Structure formats: C-alpha cells, structure tokens
Amino acid sequence: MKKIITTLLLIFGCWISVQAQQNVDNITVKCPPCRPVASCDQCFETQAQADATCNGSNGRSTTKGLVEELSSLSINIYPNPSTKGVFTVEGKTPLNGNIKLFSPVGALIKEFNVSEAKSFKVGQKLGLKTGIYILLYTDKSGILITKRVIVDHED
C-alpha cells in the first residue's frame, strides 16, 4: 500500500511540474511604475510610460544612451592639483548653470552662476589653503557633477 501511495504522489508531483513549466510561456512581465530616479533609464511616472517604453526588445528607453549623455556632460578641471588655489572649469558644451565650491569640512565657500561660458575660473581672490575641496556643478536641467579639487601650496 505504501508503494502505491508513494508512486501516486511521485506521478502527481511530476504532473504538477510539467504543468508549471508549460505555464511559464504564458507569463507576461510588466514594468511597474516607480519613483523617478535621474538617469536610471528604467523608472517611469506612470504605468502607461512604462508600458510604452518596455514594449521594445530590451525594456530600455530608446532615448540618447547613458554613455553619450555622460560624455556631453563632462567637465574638466585644471590644474588639479593647483599650487595657487585657482582652477579652470571647462566643459565639452558651454557651461550653463551653477558652480559651488565647498571646503574640506563641507562648508560652502563660494557660489558662482555661469551662463554660456566655455570655461570659468574658480578660486580667484578666495585665498584657498592647502586641502581637498569639493566642486559641484549643476546645469540648468538639474544634473549634478561633483569633482574633487586639490590645493597644494608648495612652501
């Protein structure tokens, strides 16, 4: 009797496994709406936006790629380290936003508004002491770029 019950349970378990595998083809995965995160390329405000974008083959947005977007947002700061405490901030595209310079302990030293400038000097007449400073550039669309700048006065 035990052998018959064990055999029936084994057959029933195999049948359930086969049914589950056949139902996998019928599963559809929908992109859920979530809180938007800047530049994540996969979060949407509404289910309709998620469905429209996720109907593509890989579920990613068809807008400009992250690599292209980041390369266009790149800024260069030189000289870094600086022996005079003055830095030039230069963008691949004209700088159009806000630059903040923070002290090594996080206090705001100076804020600059930049409009359509290819390069911008930071640190003139500020008398920066030797240390590591944080430079925060925010463009008009709200994208942030943070860089560390070093002042190393050679005595």
C-alpha positions in Angstrom: 0.0 0.0 0.0 2.9 2.4 0.8 4.4 1.7 -2.6 1.2 2.6 -4.4 0.7 5.8 -2.4 4.4 6.8 -3.0 4.1 6.1 -6.7 0.9 8.1 -7.0 2.5 11.1 -5.2 5.5 10.9 -7.4 3.4 10.8 -10.5 1.2 13.7 -9.2 4.4 15.7 -8.4 5.8 15.2 -11.9 2.4 16.2 -13.5 2.4 19.5 -11.5 6.0 20.2 -12.5 5.1 19.7 -16.2 2.0 22.0 -15.9 4.1 24.7 -14.2 6.7 24.6 -17.0 4.1 24.8 -19.7 2.5 27.9 -18.0 5.8 29.8 -18.0 5.3 30.7 -21.6 2.1 32.5 -20.7 3.7 34.8 -18.2 3.9 38.5 -19.1 6.1 40.8 -17.2 5.1 44.4 -16.9 7.3 47.3 -15.9 5.9 48.7 -12.7 5.7 52.4 -12.2 8.2 53.7 -9.6 9.5 56.9 -8.2 11.7 58.5 -10.9 15.4 58.5 -10.4 17.6 60.8 -12.5 19.4 58.9 -15.3 18.5 55.4 -14.3 16.8 54.9 -17.7 14.2 52.5 -16.2 11.9 54.3 -13.9 8.7 55.9 -15.0 6.0 58.2 -13.6 3.0 56.1 -14.8 2.3 52.6 -15.9 1.5 54.0 -19.4 5.0 55.4 -19.8 6.5 52.1 -18.6 4.4 50.0 -21.0 5.2 52.3 -23.9 9.0 52.1 -23.3 9.1 48.5 -22.2 7.5 47.3 -25.4 11.0 47.4 -27.0 13.2 44.3 -27.2 15.3 45.1 -24.2 13.0 47.1 -22.0 15.3 50.2 -22.1 14.4 53.6 -23.2 15.2 54.4 -26.8 16.4 57.9 -26.0 20.1 59.0 -26.1 22.3 56.4 -24.4 23.8 57.0 -21.0 27.4 57.0 -22.4 26.5 59.8 -24.9 24.7 61.7 -22.2 27.5 61.5 -19.7 30.2 62.4 -22.3 28.3 65.5 -23.2 28.0 66.5 -19.6 31.7 66.0 -18.8 33.7 68.9 -17.3 37.4 69.2 -16.9 39.2 71.0 -14.1 42.8 72.1 -14.4 45.3 72.4 -13.0 44.5 69.8 -10.4 46.3 69.9 -8.1 46.7 73.7 -8.1 49.6 75.4 -6.4 47.9 78.8 -6.5 44.3 77.8 -5.5 42.8 78.8 -8.8 41.1 76.3 -11.1 39.7 76.5 -14.6 36.5 74.6 -15.1 35.9 73.7 -18.8 33.0 71.9 -20.4 32.6 70.0 -23.7 29.5 72.0 -24.1 29.1 75.6 -22.9 28.7 75.8 -19.1 25.3 77.0 -18.2 24.3 76.6 -14.6 25.7 76.9 -11.1 29.1 76.1 -9.5 29.6 75.7 -5.8 32.9 75.3 -4.0 32.9 73.6 -0.7 35.6 73.5 2.0 37.3 70.3 3.2 34.7 70.1 6.0 31.7 70.7 3.7 31.0 74.4 4.3 30.0 76.4 1.2 32.9 78.8 0.3 31.5 80.4 -2.8 28.7 80.0 -5.4 29.0 81.1 -9.0 26.4 81.4 -11.7 27.7 80.6 -15.1 25.9 81.3 -18.4 27.0 80.1 -21.8 30.7 80.0 -20.9 33.2 77.6 -22.4 35.5 77.9 -19.4 35.3 79.5 -16.0 37.9 80.4 -13.3 37.2 79.4 -9.7 39.3 80.4 -6.7 40.5 83.8 -7.7 40.7 86.1 -4.6 39.5 83.3 -2.3 42.8 82.6 -0.7 42.3 78.8 -0.6 44.6 77.0 1.8 46.2 73.6 1.2 43.5 70.9 1.2 40.9 68.9 -0.8 37.9 70.9 -1.9 34.6 69.8 -3.5 33.4 71.5 -6.6 29.7 70.9 -7.5 28.4 71.9 -11.0 24.7 71.9 -11.5 23.5 72.5 -15.0 20.1 74.2 -15.9 18.3 70.9 -16.2 19.4 69.9 -12.7 22.1 67.4 -13.5 24.9 67.4 -10.9 28.6 66.8 -11.5 30.9 66.6 -8.4 34.7 66.8 -8.6 37.4 66.9 -6.0 40.0 69.7 -6.4 43.3 69.8 -4.6 45.1 72.9 -3.5 48.8 72.2 -2.7 50.8 75.3 -1.9 54.5 74.5 -2.3 56.3 76.2 0.5 
